[in-house]
Amino acid sequence: MTPTVTWDSTAFVGAMHELAQISGRTFADVCKREMAAAVRICASEVKITPEKTVRSRVTRRYMAKFETPAGKISDTKRDTWFKEEGDDTFIPVGYDALPRMTVKSGPQAGKRLTGTASRGWHVSGYIWGAAVSGDAARKGYIKAEIPKRLRARFVGLQSWVQIGDALGLDLNSVPPQTKQIKTQEARDAADRKGRTYRNGQKFENSIGPSYELTIVNESPVEIKKTGQARLNSALDRRAKAFENNVAHKVFQDVKARMARYPGMFVTGDTAPVNE
């Protein structure tokens, strides 16, 4: 269930009516553009884990412990260890271990042998083969898993981008243009199991002169991260920005207004402003 948060829309709606008059656009068009601007603010606050961090985390996790049908393989800082399925002993196999027959039982089992007589720790051929096979399977798994994790990074951002698309606007085309949004990566996002979601939507309703615009973000991640409150705050910021722009006569400056509201003004004519 999506939580309900009370929000006073008076300031935003009033600003949209004035902006529609100044820009010459319809109230509905102005609402959609400024709603998209608020959504962009929310999208810019979504933290995306850096690619380098994702690669490092996945590699560390499965190098530390990886299970195969034959047993478990694990790396420490210096060595590679292997434990057969059903056995309790990790045996150091090392990258330079040789496939020689060695007794696994007794007081030496599972321990590194030292001295020239031992010539290092040697394991039986079938154990060495299982360890090599496990290491290859682990490398293959890591190689396949990293792209999935990289794609899943954008699931939280996806719902906001979907709302922008539903409004008919790429989020990078609306203000505030301070940070590029990875919109295409968000559209292509899927969780680690390859599942995709459509959690961002918009609904419009027009009856006579009245117009109603509703956006919905059902992403569990964004709901948990107080997405509704963040959206309300972003809408208030857009209304306040409009008030400040009016006070500073921004709309009487062609370059300034087109920079603050890209795509809003069709021509460069001086816009009327009610003072």
Short mmCIF file of the C-alpha atoms (twelve columns), coordinates in Angstrom:
data_MODEL
# 
_entry.id   MODEL 
# 
loop_
_atom_site.group_PDB 
_atom_site.id 
_atom_site.type_symbol 
_atom_site.label_atom_id 
_atom_site.label_alt_id 
_atom_site.label_comp_id 
_atom_site.label_asym_id 
_atom_site.label_seq_id 
_atom_site.Cartn_x 
_atom_site.Cartn_y 
_atom_site.Cartn_z 
_atom_site.pdbx_PDB_model_num 
ATOM 1   C CA . MET A 1   0.000   0.000   0.000   1 
ATOM 2   C CA . THR A 2   1.287   3.429   -0.940  1 
ATOM 3   C CA . PRO A 3   1.377   5.727   2.125   1 
ATOM 4   C CA . THR A 4   -0.596  8.968   2.013   1 
ATOM 5   C CA . VAL A 5   1.129   12.205  2.959   1 
ATOM 6   C CA . THR A 6   -0.807  15.436  3.313   1 
ATOM 7   C CA . TRP A 7   0.497   18.238  1.119   1 
ATOM 8   C CA . ASP A 8   -0.826  21.760  0.603   1 
ATOM 9   C CA . SER A 9   -0.795  22.294  -3.174  1 
ATOM 10  C CA . THR A 10  -2.070  25.890  -3.065  1 
ATOM 11  C CA . ALA A 11  1.298   27.540  -3.758  1 
ATOM 12  C CA . PHE A 12  2.196   25.146  -6.560  1 
ATOM 13  C CA . VAL A 13  -1.168  25.400  -8.326  1 
ATOM 14  C CA . GLY A 14  -1.105  29.196  -8.039  1 
ATOM 15  C CA . ALA A 15  2.387   29.317  -9.515  1 
ATOM 16  C CA . MET A 16  1.308   27.062  -12.397 1 
ATOM 17  C CA . HIS A 17  -1.605  29.362  -13.269 1 
ATOM 18  C CA . GLU A 18  0.728   32.362  -13.394 1 
ATOM 19  C CA . LEU A 19  3.404   30.493  -15.332 1 
ATOM 20  C CA . ALA A 20  0.810   29.405  -17.898 1 
ATOM 21  C CA . GLN A 21  -0.201  33.049  -18.377 1 
ATOM 22  C CA . ILE A 22  3.400   34.210  -18.733 1 
ATOM 23  C CA . SER A 23  4.528   31.424  -21.093 1 
ATOM 24  C CA . GLY A 24  1.421   31.261  -23.234 1 
ATOM 25  C CA . ARG A 25  1.119   27.526  -22.667 1 
ATOM 26  C CA . THR A 26  -1.912  25.682  -21.330 1 
ATOM 27  C CA . PHE A 27  -2.263  25.080  -17.604 1 
ATOM 28  C CA . ALA A 28  -2.082  21.326  -18.225 1 
ATOM 29  C CA . ASP A 29  1.160   21.609  -20.203 1 
ATOM 30  C CA . VAL A 30  2.777   23.821  -17.573 1 
ATOM 31  C CA . CYS A 31  1.702   21.432  -14.801 1 
ATOM 32  C CA . LYS A 32  3.251   18.457  -16.579 1 
ATOM 33  C CA . ARG A 33  6.516   20.287  -17.217 1 
ATOM 34  C CA . GLU A 34  6.888   21.523  -13.659 1 
ATOM 35  C CA . MET A 35  5.798   18.168  -12.243 1 
ATOM 36  C CA . ALA A 36  8.547   16.586  -14.353 1 
ATOM 37  C CA . ALA A 37  10.990  19.148  -12.937 1 
ATOM 38  C CA . ALA A 38  10.037  18.088  -9.407  1 
ATOM 39  C CA . VAL A 39  10.415  14.437  -10.403 1 
ATOM 40  C CA . ARG A 40  13.863  15.243  -11.762 1 
ATOM 41  C CA . ILE A 41  14.856  16.638  -8.358  1 
ATOM 42  C CA . CYS A 42  13.769  13.351  -6.750  1 
ATOM 43  C CA . ALA A 43  15.607  11.337  -9.407  1 
ATOM 44  C CA . SER A 44  18.809  13.301  -8.838  1 
ATOM 45  C CA . GLU A 45  18.714  12.299  -5.162  1 
ATOM 46  C CA . VAL A 46  18.742  8.562   -5.944  1 
ATOM 47  C CA . LYS A 47  22.191  7.205   -5.119  1 
ATOM 48  C CA . ILE A 48  23.718  4.970   -7.799  1 
ATOM 49  C CA . THR A 49  26.490  2.653   -6.622  1 
ATOM 50  C CA . PRO A 50  29.659  3.267   -8.678  1 
ATOM 51  C CA . GLU A 51  30.544  0.551   -11.181 1 
ATOM 52  C CA . LYS A 52  33.967  0.008   -9.596  1 
ATOM 53  C CA . THR A 53  32.339  -0.617  -6.207  1 
ATOM 54  C CA . VAL A 54  29.885  -3.141  -7.658  1 
ATOM 55  C CA . ARG A 55  32.668  -5.088  -9.383  1 
ATOM 56  C CA . SER A 56  34.754  -5.115  -6.220  1 
ATOM 57  C CA . ARG A 57  31.888  -6.267  -3.985  1 
ATOM 58  C CA . VAL A 58  30.849  -9.126  -6.263  1 
ATOM 59  C CA . THR A 59  34.424  -10.328 -6.701  1 
ATOM 60  C CA . ARG A 60  35.206  -10.198 -2.970  1 
ATOM 61  C CA . ARG A 61  32.016  -12.000 -2.034  1 
ATOM 62  C CA . TYR A 62  32.465  -15.007 -4.300  1 
ATOM 63  C CA . MET A 63  36.240  -15.228 -3.978  1 
ATOM 64  C CA . ALA A 64  35.706  -15.540 -0.225  1 
ATOM 65  C CA . LYS A 65  33.229  -18.397 -0.584  1 
ATOM 66  C CA . PHE A 66  31.793  -20.228 -3.567  1 
ATOM 67  C CA . GLU A 67  29.958  -23.564 -3.633  1 
ATOM 68  C CA . THR A 68  30.093  -26.132 -6.419  1 
ATOM 69  C CA . PRO A 69  28.452  -29.593 -6.647  1 
ATOM 70  C CA . ALA A 70  31.819  -31.114 -5.682  1 
ATOM 71  C CA . GLY A 71  32.501  -28.838 -2.730  1 
ATOM 72  C CA . LYS A 72  33.342  -25.333 -1.583  1 
ATOM 73  C CA . ILE A 73  36.224  -23.156 -2.732  1 
ATOM 74  C CA . SER A 74  37.471  -20.140 -0.821  1 
ATOM 75  C CA . ASP A 75  40.368  -17.697 -1.117  1 
ATOM 76  C CA . THR A 76  42.321  -16.129 1.712   1 
ATOM 77  C CA . LYS A 77  44.849  -13.369 1.217   1 
ATOM 78  C CA . ARG A 78  47.576  -15.820 0.116   1 
ATOM 79  C CA . ASP A 79  46.004  -19.174 -0.632  1 
ATOM 80  C CA . THR A 80  43.134  -21.046 -2.229  1 
ATOM 81  C CA . TRP A 81  41.349  -23.605 -0.076  1 
ATOM 82  C CA . PHE A 82  38.996  -26.415 -1.080  1 
ATOM 83  C CA . LYS A 83  36.537  -28.454 0.994   1 
ATOM 84  C CA . GLU A 84  34.829  -31.523 -0.420  1 
ATOM 85  C CA . GLU A 85  31.074  -31.834 -0.122  1 
ATOM 86  C CA . GLY A 86  30.318  -33.622 3.144   1 
ATOM 87  C CA . ASP A 87  33.803  -33.059 4.572   1 
ATOM 88  C CA . ASP A 88  34.644  -30.639 7.396   1 
ATOM 89  C CA . THR A 89  38.234  -29.916 6.408   1 
ATOM 90  C CA . PHE A 90  39.410  -27.107 4.161   1 
ATOM 91  C CA . ILE A 91  42.572  -28.165 2.312   1 
ATOM 92  C CA . PRO A 92  45.020  -25.556 0.999   1 
ATOM 93  C CA . VAL A 93  45.437  -26.358 -2.691  1 
ATOM 94  C CA . GLY A 94  47.228  -23.192 -3.816  1 
ATOM 95  C CA . TYR A 95  47.681  -22.153 -7.413  1 
ATOM 96  C CA . ASP A 96  51.001  -24.047 -7.600  1 
ATOM 97  C CA . ALA A 97  49.832  -27.289 -5.964  1 
ATOM 98  C CA . LEU A 98  50.543  -30.483 -7.901  1 
ATOM 99  C CA . PRO A 99  48.162  -33.431 -8.321  1 
ATOM 100 C CA . ARG A 100 49.983  -36.075 -6.243  1 
ATOM 101 C CA . MET A 101 48.449  -38.689 -3.993  1 
ATOM 102 C CA . THR A 102 48.470  -37.522 -0.374  1 
ATOM 103 C CA . VAL A 103 46.769  -38.987 2.684   1 
ATOM 104 C CA . LYS A 104 44.102  -36.563 3.929   1 
ATOM 105 C CA . SER A 105 43.554  -38.124 7.345   1 
ATOM 106 C CA . GLY A 106 45.665  -37.876 10.486  1 
ATOM 107 C CA . PRO A 107 47.129  -34.948 12.444  1 
ATOM 108 C CA . GLN A 108 48.391  -33.226 9.274   1 
ATOM 109 C CA . ALA A 109 44.992  -33.143 7.534   1 
ATOM 110 C CA . GLY A 110 43.917  -29.681 6.546   1 
ATOM 111 C CA . LYS A 111 47.231  -28.110 7.548   1 
ATOM 112 C CA . ARG A 112 50.008  -26.599 5.464   1 
ATOM 113 C CA . LEU A 113 53.115  -28.806 5.416   1 
ATOM 114 C CA . THR A 114 56.451  -27.029 5.536   1 
ATOM 115 C CA . GLY A 115 60.044  -28.060 4.968   1 
ATOM 116 C CA . THR A 116 61.976  -29.390 1.995   1 
ATOM 117 C CA . ALA A 117 60.826  -32.934 2.593   1 
ATOM 118 C CA . SER A 118 57.192  -32.069 1.945   1 
ATOM 119 C CA . ARG A 119 57.887  -29.910 -1.118  1 
ATOM 120 C CA . GLY A 120 54.847  -27.891 -0.213  1 
ATOM 121 C CA . TRP A 121 51.312  -29.150 0.145   1 
ATOM 122 C CA . HIS A 122 50.294  -31.651 -2.538  1 
ATOM 123 C CA . VAL A 123 46.794  -33.021 -2.996  1 
ATOM 124 C CA . SER A 124 45.333  -35.986 -4.814  1 
ATOM 125 C CA . GLY A 125 44.426  -35.638 -8.474  1 
ATOM 126 C CA . TYR A 126 40.659  -35.756 -8.025  1 
ATOM 127 C CA . ILE A 127 40.764  -33.050 -5.336  1 
ATOM 128 C CA . TRP A 128 42.990  -30.863 -7.493  1 
ATOM 129 C CA . GLY A 129 40.662  -31.399 -10.450 1 
ATOM 130 C CA . ALA A 130 37.624  -30.451 -8.360  1 
ATOM 131 C CA . ALA A 131 39.402  -27.338 -7.091  1 
ATOM 132 C CA . VAL A 132 40.431  -26.252 -10.596 1 
ATOM 133 C CA . SER A 133 36.921  -26.905 -11.874 1 
ATOM 134 C CA . GLY A 134 35.450  -24.966 -8.930  1 
ATOM 135 C CA . ASP A 135 37.766  -22.026 -9.563  1 
ATOM 136 C CA . ALA A 136 36.761  -21.923 -13.233 1 
ATOM 137 C CA . ALA A 137 33.070  -22.099 -12.303 1 
ATOM 138 C CA . ARG A 138 33.570  -19.291 -9.798  1 
ATOM 139 C CA . LYS A 139 35.252  -17.036 -12.347 1 
ATOM 140 C CA . GLY A 140 32.478  -17.716 -14.827 1 
ATOM 141 C CA . TYR A 141 29.809  -16.965 -12.232 1 
ATOM 142 C CA . ILE A 142 31.451  -13.675 -11.254 1 
ATOM 143 C CA . LYS A 143 31.762  -12.674 -14.907 1 
ATOM 144 C CA . ALA A 144 28.051  -13.356 -15.466 1 
ATOM 145 C CA . GLU A 145 26.904  -11.806 -12.180 1 
ATOM 146 C CA . ILE A 146 28.596  -8.417  -12.508 1 
ATOM 147 C CA . PRO A 147 26.460  -7.216  -15.489 1 
ATOM 148 C CA . LYS A 148 23.298  -8.204  -13.575 1 
ATOM 149 C CA . ARG A 149 24.360  -6.188  -10.543 1 
ATOM 150 C CA . LEU A 150 25.351  -3.216  -12.690 1 
ATOM 151 C CA . ARG A 151 21.941  -3.247  -14.371 1 
ATOM 152 C CA . ALA A 152 20.140  -3.571  -11.031 1 
ATOM 153 C CA . ARG A 153 21.796  -0.376  -9.744  1 
ATOM 154 C CA . PHE A 154 19.204  1.698   -11.589 1 
ATOM 155 C CA . VAL A 155 16.022  -0.014  -10.333 1 
ATOM 156 C CA . GLY A 156 15.464  2.730   -7.732  1 
ATOM 157 C CA . LEU A 157 15.849  5.431   -10.380 1 
ATOM 158 C CA . GLN A 158 13.641  3.597   -12.863 1 
ATOM 159 C CA . SER A 159 10.266  4.562   -11.366 1 
ATOM 160 C CA . TRP A 160 11.068  8.306   -11.495 1 
ATOM 161 C CA . VAL A 161 12.196  8.060   -15.128 1 
ATOM 162 C CA . GLN A 162 9.015   6.133   -15.958 1 
ATOM 163 C CA . ILE A 163 6.967   9.011   -14.536 1 
ATOM 164 C CA . GLY A 164 8.889   11.488  -16.686 1 
ATOM 165 C CA . ASP A 165 8.275   9.323   -19.760 1 
ATOM 166 C CA . ALA A 166 4.573   9.074   -18.902 1 
ATOM 167 C CA . LEU A 167 4.478   12.872  -18.741 1 
ATOM 168 C CA . GLY A 168 6.008   12.909  -22.224 1 
ATOM 169 C CA . LEU A 169 9.292   14.427  -21.072 1 
ATOM 170 C CA . ASP A 170 12.813  13.106  -20.708 1 
ATOM 171 C CA . LEU A 171 13.943  14.221  -17.260 1 
ATOM 172 C CA . ASN A 172 17.130  15.681  -18.724 1 
ATOM 173 C CA . SER A 173 15.036  18.119  -20.774 1 
ATOM 174 C CA . VAL A 174 13.524  19.876  -17.747 1 
ATOM 175 C CA . PRO A 175 15.065  22.016  -14.980 1 
ATOM 176 C CA . PRO A 176 16.945  22.108  -12.710 1 
ATOM 177 C CA . GLN A 177 19.714  20.967  -15.049 1 
ATOM 178 C CA . THR A 178 22.443  20.498  -12.462 1 
ATOM 179 C CA . LYS A 179 23.017  16.750  -12.782 1 
ATOM 180 C CA . GLN A 180 22.526  14.447  -15.759 1 
ATOM 181 C CA . ILE A 181 20.069  11.646  -15.042 1 
ATOM 182 C CA . LYS A 182 20.941  8.188   -16.389 1 
ATOM 183 C CA . THR A 183 17.543  7.905   -18.046 1 
ATOM 184 C CA . GLN A 184 18.308  5.165   -20.581 1 
ATOM 185 C CA . GLU A 185 20.081  3.014   -17.991 1 
ATOM 186 C CA . ALA A 186 17.023  3.411   -15.753 1 
ATOM 187 C CA . ARG A 187 14.661  2.382   -18.547 1 
ATOM 188 C CA . ASP A 188 16.744  -0.760  -19.151 1 
ATOM 189 C CA . ALA A 189 17.086  -1.621  -15.448 1 
ATOM 190 C CA . ALA A 190 16.115  -5.026  -14.043 1 
ATOM 191 C CA . ASP A 191 16.665  -6.674  -10.686 1 
ATOM 192 C CA . ARG A 192 19.284  -9.378  -10.214 1 
ATOM 193 C CA . LYS A 193 16.817  -12.043 -11.346 1 
ATOM 194 C CA . GLY A 194 16.137  -10.168 -14.572 1 
ATOM 195 C CA . ARG A 195 12.679  -8.982  -13.537 1 
ATOM 196 C CA . THR A 196 11.471  -5.581  -14.756 1 
ATOM 197 C CA . TYR A 197 8.837   -3.354  -13.181 1 
ATOM 198 C CA . ARG A 198 6.522   -0.484  -14.083 1 
ATOM 199 C CA . ASN A 199 6.140   1.440   -10.839 1 
ATOM 200 C CA . GLY A 200 5.942   4.974   -12.251 1 
ATOM 201 C CA . GLN A 201 2.696   6.203   -13.806 1 
ATOM 202 C CA . LYS A 202 0.623   9.337   -14.389 1 
ATOM 203 C CA . PHE A 203 -3.112  9.932   -14.684 1 
ATOM 204 C CA . GLU A 204 -4.907  12.944  -16.148 1 
ATOM 205 C CA . ASN A 205 -8.514  14.009  -15.777 1 
ATOM 206 C CA . SER A 206 -10.166 17.021  -17.413 1 
ATOM 207 C CA . ILE A 207 -13.770 18.030  -16.758 1 
ATOM 208 C CA . GLY A 208 -14.715 21.364  -18.269 1 
ATOM 209 C CA . PRO A 209 -12.217 24.009  -17.137 1 
ATOM 210 C CA . SER A 210 -10.818 21.816  -14.327 1 
ATOM 211 C CA . TYR A 211 -7.671  19.741  -14.759 1 
ATOM 212 C CA . GLU A 212 -6.263  17.084  -12.480 1 
ATOM 213 C CA . LEU A 213 -2.817  15.495  -12.782 1 
ATOM 214 C CA . THR A 214 -1.805  12.559  -10.617 1 
ATOM 215 C CA . ILE A 215 1.552   10.810  -10.588 1 
ATOM 216 C CA . VAL A 216 2.143   7.510   -8.829  1 
ATOM 217 C CA . ASN A 217 5.420   5.951   -7.732  1 
ATOM 218 C CA . GLU A 218 4.854   2.433   -6.376  1 
ATOM 219 C CA . SER A 219 8.518   1.483   -6.097  1 
ATOM 220 C CA . PRO A 220 8.965   -0.262  -2.699  1 
ATOM 221 C CA . VAL A 221 12.494  1.142   -2.547  1 
ATOM 222 C CA . GLU A 222 11.390  4.739   -3.060  1 
ATOM 223 C CA . ILE A 223 8.401   4.388   -0.716  1 
ATOM 224 C CA . LYS A 224 10.763  3.150   1.977   1 
ATOM 225 C CA . LYS A 225 13.058  6.105   1.312   1 
ATOM 226 C CA . THR A 226 10.210  8.609   1.890   1 
ATOM 227 C CA . GLY A 227 9.741   9.277   -1.804  1 
ATOM 228 C CA . GLN A 228 6.367   10.961  -1.242  1 
ATOM 229 C CA . ALA A 229 7.773   13.499  1.201   1 
ATOM 230 C CA . ARG A 230 10.707  14.169  -1.125  1 
ATOM 231 C CA . LEU A 231 8.333   14.764  -4.036  1 
ATOM 232 C CA . ASN A 232 6.231   17.182  -1.976  1 
ATOM 233 C CA . SER A 233 9.371   19.082  -1.032  1 
ATOM 234 C CA . ALA A 234 10.491  19.191  -4.678  1 
ATOM 235 C CA . LEU A 235 7.113   20.597  -5.780  1 
ATOM 236 C CA . ASP A 236 7.366   23.305  -3.116  1 
ATOM 237 C CA . ARG A 237 10.866  24.116  -4.372  1 
ATOM 238 C CA . ARG A 238 9.569   24.595  -7.910  1 
ATOM 239 C CA . ALA A 239 6.780   26.900  -6.700  1 
ATOM 240 C CA . LYS A 240 9.281   28.902  -4.629  1 
ATOM 241 C CA . ALA A 241 11.670  29.108  -7.589  1 
ATOM 242 C CA . PHE A 242 8.865   30.600  -9.683  1 
ATOM 243 C CA . GLU A 243 8.115   33.215  -7.026  1 
ATOM 244 C CA . ASN A 244 11.794  34.172  -6.824  1 
ATOM 245 C CA . ASN A 245 12.057  34.408  -10.603 1 
ATOM 246 C CA . VAL A 246 9.067   36.754  -10.724 1 
ATOM 247 C CA . ALA A 247 10.528  38.895  -7.937  1 
ATOM 248 C CA . HIS A 248 13.856  39.168  -9.768  1 
ATOM 249 C CA . LYS A 249 12.186  39.934  -13.149 1 
ATOM 250 C CA . VAL A 250 13.679  36.795  -14.716 1 
ATOM 251 C CA . PHE A 251 10.755  36.480  -17.128 1 
ATOM 252 C CA . GLN A 252 11.583  39.855  -18.671 1 
ATOM 253 C CA . ASP A 253 15.042  38.581  -19.637 1 
ATOM 254 C CA . VAL A 254 14.815  36.300  -22.680 1 
ATOM 255 C CA . LYS A 255 18.045  34.389  -22.050 1 
ATOM 256 C CA . ALA A 256 17.440  34.045  -18.323 1 
ATOM 257 C CA . ARG A 257 13.925  32.692  -18.617 1 
ATOM 258 C CA . MET A 258 14.852  30.225  -21.372 1 
ATOM 259 C CA . ALA A 259 17.756  29.022  -19.236 1 
ATOM 260 C CA . ARG A 260 15.566  28.602  -16.138 1 
ATOM 261 C CA . TYR A 261 12.659  27.037  -18.061 1 
ATOM 262 C CA . PRO A 262 14.100  25.188  -21.081 1 
ATOM 263 C CA . GLY A 263 11.418  24.262  -23.605 1 
ATOM 264 C CA . MET A 264 8.746   26.270  -21.807 1 
ATOM 265 C CA . PHE A 265 8.894   29.365  -24.005 1 
ATOM 266 C CA . VAL A 266 8.300   28.790  -27.696 1 
ATOM 267 C CA . THR A 267 9.573   32.208  -28.826 1 
ATOM 268 C CA . GLY A 268 12.026  34.781  -27.527 1 
ATOM 269 C CA . ASP A 269 9.406   37.520  -27.232 1 
ATOM 270 C CA . THR A 270 9.341   39.401  -23.971 1 
ATOM 271 C CA . ALA A 271 6.785   37.794  -21.694 1 
ATOM 272 C CA . PRO A 272 4.219   39.860  -19.801 1 
ATOM 273 C CA . VAL A 273 4.624   39.750  -16.058 1 
ATOM 274 C CA . ASN A 274 2.015   40.770  -13.519 1 
ATOM 275 C CA . GLU A 275 3.852   42.849  -10.954 1 
# 
